[in-house]
Amino acid sequence: GSLGEYTNFLNLTLFDEYAVRNVKKLWKGRRVLVIGKLIQNKWIDTRGGKHDELRIKVDRMIFDPMTPEEREHPELMNSSRKRR
C-alpha cells in the first residue's frame, strides 16, 4: 500500500460565549487546529442497536487564514457552508 490522504469528520462540542464567537468562522472545508479532549460515547438505543461516537470537547481553536479567493469573494465562503 501507499500512503494517501484520509479524512475523518468529528463532531465538536463548544460551549457558551466561545461557541457564539467561533461558530461563524466554521464552514465545510475550512482548516482549523482544534485543542481539546477526545470523548468517546457508546450507547444502546431502545431497539438494542449499539452506537459509538467520537467527539471533541473544544478548549481552543486556531483557524487557518482565509485564502485570497475567500477574502476577495466572500460569497465562496457562504455557499460552501453546511450546517447540521
C-alpha positions in Angstrom: 0.0 0.0 0.0 0.8 3.6 -0.4 0.1 6.5 1.9 -2.9 8.5 0.8 -5.0 11.3 2.1 -7.7 10.2 4.5 -10.3 12.5 6.1 -12.2 12.0 9.4 -15.1 14.1 10.3 -15.7 14.5 14.1 -18.4 16.4 15.9 -17.2 19.3 18.0 -18.7 20.5 21.3 -18.3 24.2 22.2 -20.0 26.0 25.0 -21.3 29.4 25.9 -19.6 32.6 24.6 -16.8 30.7 23.0 -19.3 28.8 20.8 -21.1 32.0 19.8 -17.9 33.8 18.9 -16.5 31.0 16.7 -19.5 29.3 15.1 -19.5 31.8 12.2 -15.9 31.1 11.4 -16.6 27.4 10.8 -17.6 26.1 7.4 -17.1 23.0 5.3 -13.5 22.9 4.0 -12.1 25.4 6.5 -9.0 24.1 8.1 -8.8 24.5 11.9 -6.5 23.3 14.6 -8.6 22.0 17.5 -7.2 21.6 21.0 -9.4 19.8 23.4 -10.4 16.4 24.8 -11.4 13.4 22.6 -14.6 11.9 24.1 -16.0 8.5 23.1 -19.7 7.9 23.7 -21.2 4.5 23.5 -24.9 3.7 24.0 -27.6 1.2 23.2 -30.9 2.5 21.7 -34.4 1.4 22.6 -34.2 -1.3 19.8 -31.0 -2.7 21.1 -28.8 -1.1 18.4 -25.3 -0.3 19.5 -23.9 3.2 18.8 -20.5 4.7 19.0 -19.5 8.3 18.6 -16.2 10.2 18.8 -16.5 13.9 19.7 -14.0 16.6 20.6 -14.8 18.9 23.6 -13.1 22.0 22.4 -10.9 24.1 24.6 -9.3 26.2 21.9 -9.4 26.6 18.1 -6.8 28.1 15.8 -8.1 29.0 12.3 -6.1 28.8 9.1 -6.0 32.2 7.5 -8.6 32.5 4.7 -7.3 32.1 1.2 -7.0 35.2 -1.0 -10.0 33.8 -3.0 -12.1 33.7 0.2 -11.1 37.3 1.1 -11.9 38.6 -2.4 -15.1 36.6 -2.8 -16.9 36.2 0.5 -19.8 34.5 -1.3 -17.5 31.5 -1.8 -17.5 31.0 2.0 -21.2 31.3 2.3 -22.1 29.0 -0.5 -19.8 26.3 0.9 -21.0 26.4 4.4 -23.0 23.4 5.6 -24.7 23.4 9.0 -26.2 20.4 10.7 
